[in-house]
Amino acid sequence: MGIQEVKTAEALDGLLKASDSALVLVYFWAEFHEACKPGGQMDQVLKALESKYQSGVVLVKAEAEQLATTAEAYGVTMVPTFLFFKGGNKVDSLEGAKPKELLAKIEANLRTTTSSSKNVTAKSSAATTALADDMKERLKSLINSSNIMLFIKGNPSEPRCKFSRAMIEILNSESIAFASFDILGDNDVRESLKVYSNWKTYPQLYVNGKLIGGLDSLKDLQAKGSVAQELEKIKAAATSALPASVISPSPPASPAVTNEYLGKLLNSAPVMLFMKGNPGEPRCGFSAKIVGILEKEGISFKSFDILTNEDVR
């Protein structure tokens, strides 16, 4: 089959779908890295792998900078990075120029593929069902938790990727109020939302529960004029299509934040947690971790979502 080079996200997606029964090894490279240079160490390693695994392993080269959005979506943060796929799903990865470890991972994943191909298919079907049964309502609730909802890597104060940062800058430049969810703090949401929205990359922007898209989609709105005006049009169109019974009323005004009010909050329970989100839906990785620790130890506590009141925050 040879070593296949892909130059677009669509080409990679098509190859992964077409190689459903095989182990696919995708090598993300960049010319600035010495080991990745054409004809260099990693190219020699790929040729050796091509000779060793003439069937059963599909070898793919993808230039990380050319497929930046795809690389970002799959969590590629350095080169070389090797991603392993089965049935179109990422199952393993290896960072760095480590030929011996790469060979060991190939052998381990081949054994898994050979011994449990039927089980993988069953698990894949079960995962799809689980998404429909267990995640759909949660994702719907998250998406509709704000009129303008942004799923990003990091948070508005500390974005963890350049695409998230660029989108936040556009929204902030027009003083657009939005809520956000850090997908790095919840891998279940991160992976499931791709399926739910049929949109494989982040960030993802939603307006009144409708997917607008990613950074390129927001830039398209920006090219039309005012992003704020375009989003208001989308919000108005979505709201007018809803029956009156499901249009949310304006939230009640928050109480004045005085020292007395803060004192009551602080003393409203023996153990009081100020966090982003709530225990059922933490909105950052740190909040999720501390909730997990408290619940694991069986510690009863109350919480306050600081994202609902900027003055308290």
N, C-alpha and C positions, 0 to 999 in steps of 0.2 A: 504493500500500500504506500510505502514511502512516508517521508516527513511532510506534513501538510502545513502550509503557511496560511493564516487567515488575516485579513486586513480590515474586516468590518465586524461589528457585533452580530449582524444578521448572519454572516458566514459562519461564525463560531456557533451560534444557536442552531443553525441548520445542521452543522456537523455533529453536534452533541445529540440532536434528535435522531439523526440517521445512524448513529453508532450505539443504539440502545443496549445491545447485548455485550458490547466490548468495554474494556477498560480504556478510558481516554486520558492521556497525559498531556496537559496544556502547559507549555513552557513560556512564561512571560519574561521577556528580555529587553534590554536597552543597550544601545551601542556604546554609551559612555562607560559602562562597566567592563573592566578588562576581560573577565572570564566570558562575557557575553558577546564580545566582538565577533563579527563574521569570521568563521574558520578557527575561532578560539576554542578554549577548553570545553565549553558547554556544547558547541556544535560537534566537537569530536565525541563527546559523551552521547549525544543524540544519535550519531551515526553508528556507534557501537550498540546502542539499544535497538536501533532499526535492524541491525544484523542479527541480534540475539532473539528479538521478538518479532518474527516475520508475520505472525498472526496473533490475535488476541489482545494486542495493545495498539491503540491508535495514537500516534505521536503528532503533536500540533505545536507550531510556533506562533506566538502572538507578540507583537511589539507593544510593550506596555504604554509607551507614550502615544502611539497611534490609536490604541484602544483604551484611552485613559478612563472613560466612564465605565466601561466593562470591568477593567482592572479594579477600579474603586469599588464597584458593586460586589466583587468577589473577595474584597478584603486584601488585595495585593498592595503592600506598602513598600516593597523593595524588589530589586532584581539581583540575581535570578530568583523567581518563584515558580514552583511546579504545583499545579492543581490536578487532582485526580477526580475523575467523574465516572459514575455508573448510572445508567438509565437517565442521563441528563442531569443528575444531581451531584453536587460537589460532596465528596466523601472523605477527602484527605488533602493534605498540602505539605509542602516542604519549602523552606526559605533558605537561600544561600547555595553556593557552589559546593555540594557535598555528594559526589558520585556514589560513594559506598552506601550512604543513607538513602539515596534515591533508589538504588537497585534493591535495597532491602524493602522499601515501601512498595515498590512495584510487585515484588514477589509476594508480599503479604496481601496486597489488594487483589492480586490474581488468584490466590488461594481462596479468598473470600468469594470472589466472583464465581469460581468453578464450583465450590461446594454449596453455595446458597443462592444460585440465580433465581430459583423459584421463590425462595423466601424473600429475596429483594423485591421481586415483582409484587408479592403479597403485601410486603411492608409499604411499598410505594402506594398501592391502592388504599391501604389502611390509613396512610398519612393524609391522602386526599380527603378521605371520609372524615378523619379527625379534624381537619381544617374546617370542613363544612359544619360538623357537629359542635366542636369545642371552641373554635376561634372566631367564627363568623360574627357572632353577636358582640364579642369583645372588640373586634376590629371596627365594627359598625359604631359601637359606643365611643371608641377613641376618635374616629374620624369626625363624628358629629358633636364632639365635646366643645367645639368652638366653631363659629361661622367661618373663620379662616384658620385652618389647621395645617401645620407643617411637620412632616416627619423628617428628621435630620440626624446627622452624626454629631453628637455633642449637644450643646444648648446655645441659645442666642448669644450668650456672653462668651462662650468658649466653643465655637464650632470646631469639629474635628476633621473636616475635609474642606478643600477649596471650593467645592460645588455648594456645600451647605453655607459656607461663609459668603459666597457671592450672592446667593438667594436672599440671605438675611440682610445683606447690605442694600439690595434693591428694595425690599419691603421697608426697611428702616428709613431709606432715603425719601420715601413718600409718606412716612409716619403712619404706616398701615399696622394696626393692632392685630396680633395673631398669637395663637397658642402653639406650642411645639411638643414633640415627643422625641426623646433620645433613643434611637433604635439600637445604639451600642449597649444600652442598659438592659435590653430584653431581646434575646436572640429569637425567641419564639415569634414575637411580633415582627421582627426584622425579616425573617424568612417567610412567614405566612402572608404578610401584607403584599409581597411580590406576587403571590398567587391570587390573592383576593382582588387586587387592582389590575392584574395582568400588566404590571409595570416593574421591570426587574432592577431598576437603579434607584438610588437616592441622591438628593432629597425628593420628596413627593409633597405636592401642595394640593390641598382640598379646600373648596369653597362651598359652604352649605351642603357638605357631604358628597360633592362632586369632584372627581379627580381632574385637576387642571393639568398636571404633569410635573416635569422637573424644571431645571434651570433654563433649558432652551425654550420651554413653553412660556415661562415667565418673561424671558427676553422677547419673545414674539409679542406678548401683550405690551411690553415696554415700547416696542417699535411702533405700535399703533398710537401711542401718545402716553397718557397717564395710566400707570398700572392701577392706581387706586380707583380711577373711573371705570376701567375695564372690569376690575373685580366687583365693583358695585353693580355693574350691569349683570354680571353672572349671578351675584347674590339675589338681585331683584327678580331675575328670570326664574331662579330656583324656588324662591319664596312664593312667587305668584302661582307656581304650579302645585303648591301644597294645599291640601284642605286646611281650613281654619283650625281644625282640632289638633293639628300636629305642628303648628307654628308656635315656637317657644315664646312665651312672654318675656319682657325684659326682666333681668334678675333684680331682686330687691337691693336697695342701696346698702353698702357695707356700713356697719356701725363706726362711729368716730373712734379713731385709734388714740386713746389716752393712756396715761400710765395706769389708771384704774382698770381699763379694759385689758391691757396687756397682763396686768397682775392676775386678773380673773382667768385669762387664758392659761397662764403659766401654772396656776394652782387648780385647774379644773380636773386634774387627775394626779394620783401619786407619781405615775410615769407619763410624761407628756412629750410627744415627739412632733417637732416642727419639720415638715418634709415637703418635697415637691410631689404632688399627687396625693393619693390616699393608700392605705395598706393593700387594698384590692387592685389598685392601678397606680403603682409608683411611677413617677415621671422622670426619674433619673437613676443612674446606676447606684449611686451612693445611698439614696433613699431606699432602693430595693434591697440593698445589702443589710442595712441596719434593721429594716422590717423583718428580713429573713432571720437575723440573729435573735431578735426579740421573740419571734414566734417559735423558733427552734428551742429556746430556753423556757418556753411557756410563760413568758412575762406578759401580764395584762397591761395594756397601755391605750391611751387615747392619742389622736393625732390632729394636726391642723395643716391644711394645704396652703402653703405660703403663696402658691401661684394664683390663688383666688383673691388675695388682698395684698397689693403692692406696699401699702403703708405698714402693715404688720411685718412683711418681709424685710 
